[in-house]
Amino acid sequence: MLCSLNALTASNPSVNLNNLTIGQILCIPKKVCPPGTMTHTVAQGETVYTIAQRYYTTIDVLLYMNPNLNVNSINPGDTICVPIGAPE
């Protein structure tokens, strides 16, 4: 899961992220999707193209909703934002 350094810092205000130790526990912020969207967790074998088809949208729309999305590198367990209202 990708998150910004600012989001990671805000979720761990008492942690020096430049001096982590083995076994230290960090809070990883949940992905927050824009209004009109919901999260989709990528399953094994899914691609951005198959996800776009599933939600009756386009790759361009998914890229707009997920500016950090790399269409060539999504993995099972990744979370992306998809449009609400389209049949699953």
Buried (B, 14 or more C-beta within 10 A) or exposed (E): EEBEEEBBEEBBEEBEEEEEEEEEEEEEBEBEBEEEBEEBEBEEEBEBEEBBEBBEBEBEBBBEBBEEBEEEEBEEEBBBBBBEEEEE
